[in-house]
Amino acid sequence: MKEKLRPYRWLAYVLVWYIFQMYPAYLKMTSTSEEYLITLFLISVVVIIFCSYKFGSEKGKVLGILMFLVGVLIDVFVALFTFVMLLGMSWRN
């Protein structure tokens, strides 16, 4: 049973990364720069690439590529959501 769940730990690592990534983004949302958001996005893509590679090596190339694509789409959505929130905050001030 333990052997079956081992590849899915990489999915859990990506989810934990999203939680870890969003906390500093929300914490610095009012005083952040574009460089910070771009750097956070690029680091996130590197983490997704690594986890997708490891997941793909254990479950197959197709699932690894699918995990990468879904992970990057979620990351782009999170980055755009953060940008929209920052834009909305600047309009109110």
N, C-alpha and C positions, 0 to 999 in steps of 0.2 A: 504494500500500500504506500509506503513512504517513497518508493522509487517512482511511482506514477505522478506524485505531486512535485517532484524536484524541478521540472522545467517551468512550472507555473510560478515559481518564486521570482522569476525575472519580471513577470507581469506585476507582481506585488511590489518589486523594487521600483518600477516606473510609477506606480500609484503613490508610493511613499515619497518619491521625488517630487511629484506634483504638489503634494501637501507641504513638503519642505520648501518648495520653490514659492508657493503662494504666500506663505507667512511673511517673508521679508518684503515681498512686493506690496502687500497691503500695509505693512508697517511703515514703509517709506513712500507710500503713494502720494502724499501731499508735497514732498520735497525731493522727488526723484528726477533724474535726468534721462534723456533718451538713451545715452550710452549705457546706463545701468540696465535698462530694459533690454537693449540689444545684447548686452553681455549675458544677461540671465537667459535670454532665448537661445543663444549659441551654446551655452553650457548645457542647457536642457536638451538640445539636439544631440550633443555628444553623448550624454547619458542615455538617451533613447537609442542611439546607434549601437552603443555597447551592449545594452540589455537586449536589443533586438537580435544582435549577432549571437549572443549566448543562447537566447531562446531558439533561434533558428538552427543553431548547431545541435540542439537537443531534440527539437520537434520537426524540423524540416525547413527547407529554404522558403517555401511558399508562406508558411505561417510566420516565419521571421520577417519576411518582406511586408506581410499584412500587418504585423505588429508595429513595424516601423512607420508605415503609412498612417495607420490610425493614431499612433502616438504623436506624430508630427502634426496631424490635423488637430488633435486635441490641444497641442502646444500652441499652434497658431491661434486657435480659438481663445485660449487663455490670454495670450499676448494681446490680441485685439480687444478682448473684454477689458483688460487692464488699461489699455490705451484709451478706450472709450470712457472708462470711469475717470481717468485723469483729465480727459477733455471736458467731461461734464463738470468736474470739480473746478476747473479753471474758468468755466463760464459763469459759475455762481459767485466767484470771488471778485 
